[in-house]
């Protein structure tokens, strides 16, 4: 076998081995990477909660189910009789609580006990936006309710903000003669509040 033939045979063997390596890579590594990427995307984009969807009151009232991976707590305060007066009361109440308006998200934020994790006050009905009531930017429609949203603490012993959250919900319910609903659109009970606080 001369030198040229040997080089051609070796080149052909190299091509065959390269093709086999490529096939193994496509067969083993690519599906593994896809599964890994899909798992990461699923973790990064969990099923969205209905934090700002319009609540509907259910006939039964059971406490909200608490799970270890709750992304946020939401309570809906549905006003009994929305009116100009209730809009004015909401404005006064937000001022009393030292709320500040977030113009990008169109929500109010209340610092509470942990300014790094403020309590969000949004419209209880889609699209979840509130006008800047401090600047008299009221829309043509009366505000029918608000949603209170807060992220749970990483450690149970740091639940002071959850206590403030529950107190705000109870206070708003009394002020507006409102129904308080949980994320499952069922009437919130003392058990619901206890689960949020972590008792």
C-alpha positions as CSV (number, residue, x, y, z in Angstrom):
1,X,0.0,0.0,0.0
2,X,1.5,3.3,-1.1
3,X,1.6,6.5,0.9
4,X,-1.3,8.2,-1.0
5,X,-3.6,5.2,-0.4
6,X,-2.8,5.2,3.3
7,X,-3.6,8.9,3.6
8,X,-6.9,8.4,1.8
9,X,-7.8,5.5,4.0
10,X,-6.9,7.4,7.2
11,X,-8.9,10.4,6.1
12,X,-11.9,8.2,5.3
13,X,-11.7,6.5,8.8
14,X,-11.4,10.0,10.4
15,X,-14.6,11.1,8.6
16,X,-16.5,8.0,9.7
17,X,-15.3,8.5,13.3
18,X,-16.3,12.2,13.2
19,X,-19.7,11.3,11.8
20,X,-20.2,8.7,14.6
21,X,-19.2,11.2,17.3
22,X,-21.6,13.8,15.8
23,X,-24.4,11.2,15.8
24,X,-23.7,10.3,19.5
25,X,-23.7,14.0,20.4
26,X,-27.0,14.6,18.7
27,X,-28.6,11.5,20.2
28,X,-27.4,12.0,23.8
29,X,-26.3,15.5,24.6
30,X,-28.9,17.6,22.6
31,X,-32.1,16.0,24.2
32,X,-30.4,16.3,27.7
33,X,-29.8,20.0,27.1
34,X,-33.3,20.5,25.9
35,X,-34.7,18.8,29.0
36,X,-32.5,20.9,31.2
37,X,-33.5,24.1,29.4
38,X,-37.2,23.2,29.6
39,X,-36.8,22.6,33.4
40,X,-35.0,26.0,33.8
41,X,-37.8,27.8,31.8
42,X,-40.5,26.0,33.9
43,X,-38.8,27.1,37.1
44,X,-38.3,30.7,35.9
45,X,-41.8,31.1,34.5
46,X,-44.2,29.3,36.9
47,X,-47.9,29.2,36.2
48,X,-49.1,32.8,36.8
49,X,-51.3,33.4,39.9
50,X,-54.5,35.3,39.5
51,X,-53.3,38.2,41.6
52,X,-54.9,40.9,39.5
53,X,-57.8,38.9,38.0
54,X,-61.4,40.0,38.8
55,X,-62.5,37.9,41.8
56,X,-65.8,36.2,42.0
57,X,-67.2,35.3,45.4
58,X,-67.8,31.7,46.0
59,X,-70.7,30.3,48.1
60,X,-68.4,28.2,50.2
61,X,-65.8,29.7,52.5
62,X,-62.6,27.7,53.2
63,X,-59.2,29.0,54.2
64,X,-56.7,29.5,51.5
65,X,-54.3,26.6,51.1
66,X,-50.8,27.5,52.2
67,X,-47.9,25.8,50.4
68,X,-44.2,26.0,50.9
69,X,-43.6,27.6,47.5
70,X,-46.1,30.5,47.7
71,X,-44.7,33.3,45.4
72,X,-47.0,36.0,46.8
73,X,-50.0,36.5,49.1
74,X,-53.0,38.3,47.6
75,X,-56.2,39.5,49.2
76,X,-59.0,41.2,47.3
77,X,-61.0,43.9,49.0
78,X,-64.3,44.2,47.0
79,X,-66.2,47.4,47.9
80,X,-69.8,47.1,48.8
81,X,-70.9,50.4,47.1
82,X,-68.3,51.9,44.8
83,X,-68.8,55.7,44.5
84,X,-67.0,59.0,44.4
85,X,-67.0,58.9,48.2
86,X,-65.3,55.5,48.3
87,X,-62.6,56.8,45.9
88,X,-62.1,59.8,48.2
89,X,-61.9,57.4,51.2
90,X,-59.3,55.3,49.4
91,X,-57.2,58.3,48.7
92,X,-57.4,59.4,52.3
93,X,-56.6,55.9,53.5
94,X,-53.6,55.6,51.2
95,X,-52.3,59.0,52.5
96,X,-52.7,57.9,56.1
97,X,-50.6,54.8,55.3
98,X,-47.8,56.9,53.7
99,X,-48.4,55.1,50.4
100,X,-46.4,56.2,47.4
101,X,-47.4,55.9,43.7
102,X,-45.4,53.8,41.3
103,X,-46.2,55.4,37.9
104,X,-44.6,52.6,35.8
105,X,-46.7,49.8,37.3
106,X,-49.6,52.1,38.2
107,X,-49.9,50.8,41.7
108,X,-49.4,52.2,45.2
109,X,-46.8,50.8,47.6
110,X,-46.9,50.8,51.4
111,X,-43.6,50.3,53.1
112,X,-45.0,48.8,56.3
113,X,-42.3,47.1,58.5
114,X,-40.0,46.1,55.7
115,X,-39.5,48.8,53.0
116,X,-37.4,46.3,50.9
117,X,-40.6,44.2,50.6
118,X,-43.4,46.7,50.2
119,X,-47.1,45.9,50.1
120,X,-48.6,46.5,46.7
121,X,-52.1,48.1,46.4
122,X,-53.5,47.5,42.9
123,X,-56.9,47.5,41.3
124,X,-58.7,44.3,42.1
125,X,-60.0,44.2,38.5
126,X,-58.0,43.8,35.3
127,X,-55.7,45.3,34.2
128,X,-54.9,45.9,37.8
129,X,-53.9,49.5,37.4
130,X,-54.9,52.4,39.7
131,X,-54.9,56.1,38.7
132,X,-52.6,58.4,40.7
133,X,-55.3,59.4,43.3
134,X,-52.9,61.9,44.9
135,X,-53.0,63.9,41.8
136,X,-56.7,63.6,41.2
137,X,-56.2,61.5,38.1
138,X,-59.5,59.6,38.7
139,X,-60.9,57.8,35.6
140,X,-64.5,57.8,34.5
141,X,-65.1,54.5,36.3
142,X,-65.3,54.2,40.1
143,X,-62.8,51.9,41.7
144,X,-64.7,48.7,42.6
145,X,-62.0,47.2,44.8
146,X,-58.3,46.8,45.5
147,X,-56.0,43.9,45.8
148,X,-53.3,43.8,48.4
149,X,-50.2,41.9,47.3
150,X,-47.0,41.0,49.2
151,X,-44.2,38.5,48.9
152,X,-43.8,36.1,51.9
153,X,-40.7,36.3,54.0
154,X,-37.8,33.8,53.4
155,X,-37.8,33.0,57.1
156,X,-41.0,32.6,59.2
157,X,-39.5,34.6,62.1
158,X,-39.4,37.7,59.8
159,X,-43.2,37.8,59.3
160,X,-43.8,41.4,60.6
161,X,-44.8,42.5,57.1
162,X,-47.4,39.7,56.9
163,X,-48.9,41.0,60.1
164,X,-49.1,44.5,58.6
165,X,-50.5,43.0,55.4
166,X,-53.4,41.3,57.3
167,X,-54.1,44.4,59.4
168,X,-54.3,46.5,56.2
169,X,-56.8,44.0,54.7
170,X,-59.0,44.0,57.8
171,X,-58.9,47.8,58.1
172,X,-59.8,48.3,54.5
173,X,-62.6,45.8,54.8
174,X,-64.1,47.7,57.7
175,X,-63.6,51.1,56.1
176,X,-65.2,50.2,52.7
177,X,-67.7,47.8,54.1
178,X,-66.1,45.3,51.8
179,X,-65.8,41.6,51.2
180,X,-62.3,40.1,51.5
181,X,-61.5,37.3,49.1
182,X,-58.4,35.1,49.0
183,X,-56.6,34.0,45.8
184,X,-59.2,31.3,45.2
185,X,-61.9,33.9,45.3
186,X,-63.4,32.6,48.5
187,X,-64.2,34.6,51.6
188,X,-61.1,35.1,53.7
189,X,-61.4,33.9,57.3
190,X,-59.3,34.1,60.4
191,X,-57.8,30.8,59.3
192,X,-56.7,32.5,56.0
193,X,-55.1,35.3,58.0
194,X,-53.3,32.9,60.3
195,X,-51.9,30.9,57.4
196,X,-50.6,34.1,55.8
197,X,-49.0,35.3,59.0
198,X,-47.6,31.8,59.5
199,X,-49.1,30.9,62.8
